[in-house]
Amino acid sequence: MTDRFDGIQTFLQVVESGSLTLAAERLNLTRSAVGKALARLEARLGVRLLQRTTRSQGLTEEGQAYYEHCLRARAELEAVHENAHDRARR
């Protein structure tokens, strides 16, 4: 079974870096691997997240909403991690 969270970090990196190429460099992946991860994520969700052309990319309306939800989820996960880390230090 495919991990439901597979591809989210890649999606976030693509949005935040502004390009598949730069995201691939930051993730230490090939551009092709990044593109395939995004395609799999979009297929699982049943929506197009990014509108890509040869010269630019931008979030679709669904992609913008998904991105905002992912940012909130990432912030919550980081808070959980910090909380657990703080508790472990006591």
N, C-alpha and C positions, 0 to 999 in steps of 0.2 A: 504494500500500500504506500502511495506517495505521501510524504510528509505535507500536511496542509500548509505549513509555513515555508516550504521550499520556495525560493525565489523572491521572498519579500525583501531580504537584505539587498539582493541584487537590484530590485526595483527601486528601493530607497537610494542606493548609490547612484543609479542612473539618473534619477531625478535631481539629486543633490549635486552631482558633478556636471550635469548638463549634456552628457554625451555617453554613448555606449563605449566608445574607445577609452575615454578617461576612466569610466567606471571599471572597465576591464583591467586597466593598469592598476587601479587602487585595490581591486579584489584579487589581483594576480591570476587573472583568467584571460582567455582569448576573447576577442570581440564576438566571435561566433558563439562561444559558450554563454556569454551574457545575453545575446540575442535569443538563443534557444531557451534559456531560463525564463526570460520575459514571455516568450511565446507560450511556454508551458503554463505559466502563471495565468496569463490571459485566457488560455483554453480552459483551465480549471474553474476560473471565475465566470467564464462565459461573457466577458466584456473586454473591450479594447481599452487599455490603460494609457497608452502613448500613441500619438499620431506621429509617425516617422516618415520623413522624406530623406532624400540623399543629402540635403543641406541643413535640415533642422529637425528638431523634435519638440513636442509639447504634450502636455497632459490633456487627455480628453476630459470631459465633464466627470465621467465615472472615475477616471484616473485621479483627478484632483480630490474627489471625495475619498477614494481609497487611500491616497497619500496622507491626507489629514488624519484618517483613522489609524493608519500605521504609525504616524508620528506619536499620537497619543498612546498607542499600545507600547511602542518602544520606550517612551518616557516612563510608563508604569512598570515595565519590566526592569528598567534601570533602577527605579526606586526600590523594587523588591530585592534586587541584587544588593544594593547598598544596605538595605535593612538587614538582610541576612548576614552580610559581611560585618556590619556593626555589632550584631548579636554574637557573632563568633569571636569577636575581639574581647568580649566581656568576661 
